[in-house]
Structures are given as structure tokens and as C-alpha cells.
Amino acid sequence: MDWIHTQFPALSQTVKGQPVAFLDGPGGTQVPQSVMHAISHYLSTSNANAHGAFATSERTDGVIKEAHQAMADFLGCDAQEIVFGPNMTTLTFSLSRAIGRQLKSGDEILVTCLEHDANVSPWLALREKGVIVRTIDMNPQNCTLDLADLAHKLSDKTRLLAITYASNAVGSINDLPRIIQAVHSIGASVFVDAVHYAAHGPINVRALDCDFLVCSPYKFFGPHMGVLYGKKEKLRQLLPYKVRPASDEIPDCWETGTQNHEGMAGVIATINYLAALGKQFSPAVTDRRAAIVMAMHETHRYGQQLCKPLVEQGCFMLGRVKHP
Ligand SMILES: Cc1ncc(COP(=O)(O)O)c(C=O)c1O
């Protein structure tokens, strides 16, 4: 904890003479000094657009490449499968519009009542095309997803399930491996909102076998940006909305316009911070992905330890806040 405290300047603030504690998980996280440094270093040495034959542009190309690899290490996939964008909401609207191009009237999309609206409205927008959006219920006694309702609503008309990894409202973590298997068995795709979950545990998109997953680095100690993972074959098979001169190659064809390069420099530092945190627990680990997974396991363990007394004392009851 001492090492962590020294990384975050925001933690040395006082409010009315008292040290601060940030309990604003749903609103985002504070960033380590290394992330601030990486952003300002990029702006002071390399600020340029991409693909130019001059030094700052070449450095920018390097940052873009490295940022994709950093997020690939965080999620356990290939760099080509990583798409950057302004935030999760914008990326989800881009993807839903592209998916909508391949849907017809009467096709169904399932969302759940545990979703943030950023994982509902982009799918509701497809009602313009006659797509039907159905909502999976939760079990009211413990705020977990009603799997019987999911099984009941899955049908040969289902094209996609949009589901959160963890609810930012009640904290329920969905049993994604089981759910994804059920959805794939009827030939539909799965889009996972991992925005809330990403700060709390390791993510392995290959093991999950989800088709798409989104997260936002500002929720795990990084800058305000969004990241979309898509299976290579899925990203290639869809037709994104883009300008004509833009590349047709993935992931470039999904990254419309000029990207937030200083944010990408910050994302590289964010991922390196997490890897450094993992190495605090396991100094012998040299592989970045392994160090990140270690950091996220330890974060999860520590979070559980903090919550346990609250749960045991009945402050939280099965994911719901129990008011005294
Ligand atoms: C679970 C969840 N999904 C999506 C979002 C929206 O993310 P963004 O602000 O990156 O669009 C949030 C933001 O709080 C969230 O908590």
C-alpha cells in the first residue's frame, strides 16, 4: 500500500485538513504520476498526426502501435483486435450501427436490466430498422441475472446479447463463461461491457470467448478514453462507418478521424503501472501480461478483504445496500 500511495499525487491531498479517500469507483479513478508524465511528455516532444515522414509523426506512430499492444496485454488478445475511441458510449454506438447494417426487421437483440444505459441505448437505436430489443430480468432478491429468463428469451431470432461483466449499480458479476456458451450455441454474438469490472479483476477475452468487449481506461487509473476489443474475424466481417480514404484494415478502419494520441501515451503508462504493481507481488515475473494478471488478482483479493467485514456486518446484503 505504501508503494501504491507514492504513485498517486491525488492521494496526498487534504480536504478540510483531512487526508482524502476516493470512493468514486463509478465515476472513475485517480491516475499515477507516470500516466501524467507520459501524457505531458508526448505533448511536449511528439505531438503530431500519424503517418508523416518526420520525427514527431514517426514517434506518434510508435505510440499508437505500443498503445494497442498494451491494451492487448491487458485483455489477453492481439493488438489488431484493439480499437481506441473517445469513450465506451461512442464506441458502442459505432459498433451497434455497423452491426445494424447486417440486421433485418424482426431480428432480436437481448439486453439485461443490470446494464448501464450506454449498453442499452445504442441497441435501442436499431429499433429504427425494425430490430426488437428484449430485456432479461434479474432476481429481485439478490440482484443477479435471471438465467431462466435468459434461456426463455434466447431464440432463433436472437442475433446478439449485450451484457455487463459487472453491474456498476449493484455490483453483481455475471457468470459470463456459462452465458456466452449458451448464446453461442444458438449462433448469436455476445457484446460485453467490462467498464465497471475492469478495475476489479483480470480479463481474458480468449478464455471468455466473447465476440466484443468494451472498457474505459479512466476506470482503471488511466485517461478518459474508450477501448473496444473485437474478434478479428468479427471486426473484418462488419462494415464500419468511416471516411473513404481511411484504411480498410483492422483496427484502423474502426478508429475514425484523428485519435487522442496523448491519451494513448497515458494508456501505455497505465498498463505499465499495473504491470509494476503485479511485480510488487511477484518480482520474478517478466511477461507483462502475467504481471497485469497478478496485479488484478491481488486487487480483487484486497477488494474482497475490504468488503468482507461490511458484508458480514450486514451493511451490504447480496449486492444491495441495506439502509440502517
Ligand atoms: C458499467 C458502465 N458501462 C458504461 C459506462 C459508460 O462509459 P463511458 O463513460 O466510457 O462512455 C459506464 C460509466 O460509468 C459504466 O459504469
The ligand as an SDF file (V2000), in Angstrom:
LIG
                    3D

 16 16  0  0  0  0  0  0  0  0999 V2000
  -20.8310   -0.1840  -16.4950 C   0  0  0  0  0  0  0  0  0  0  0  0
  -20.6080    1.0560  -17.3180 C   0  0  0  0  0  0  0  0  0  0  0  0
  -20.7750    0.9770  -18.6450 N   0  0  0  0  0  0  0  0  0  0  0  0
  -20.5850    2.0520  -19.4440 C   0  0  0  0  0  0  0  0  0  0  0  0
  -20.2350    3.2700  -18.9240 C   0  0  0  0  0  0  0  0  0  0  0  0
  -20.0290    4.4190  -19.8700 C   0  0  0  0  0  0  0  0  0  0  0  0
  -18.6530    4.5610  -20.1140 O   0  0  0  0  0  0  0  0  0  0  0  0
  -18.0510    5.8310  -20.8590 P   0  0  0  0  0  0  0  0  0  0  0  0
  -18.1630    6.9800  -19.9110 O   0  0  0  0  0  0  0  0  0  0  0  0
  -16.6320    5.4590  -21.1790 O   0  0  0  0  0  0  0  0  0  0  0  0
  -18.8620    6.0610  -22.0950 O   0  0  0  0  0  0  0  0  0  0  0  0
  -20.0550    3.4130  -17.5310 C   0  0  0  0  0  0  0  0  0  0  0  0
  -19.6900    4.7060  -16.9460 C   0  0  0  0  0  0  0  0  0  0  0  0
  -19.8410    4.9590  -15.7820 O   0  0  0  0  0  0  0  0  0  0  0  0
  -20.2480    2.2610  -16.7130 C   0  0  0  0  0  0  0  0  0  0  0  0
  -20.0730    2.3210  -15.3850 O   0  0  0  0  0  0  0  0  0  0  0  0
  1  2  1  0
  2  3  1  0
  2 15  2  0
  3  4  2  0
  4  5  1  0
  5  6  1  0
  5 12  2  0
  6  7  1  0
  7  8  1  0
  8  9  2  0
  8 10  1  0
  8 11  1  0
 12 13  1  0
 12 15  1  0
 13 14  2  0
 15 16  1  0
M  END
$$$$
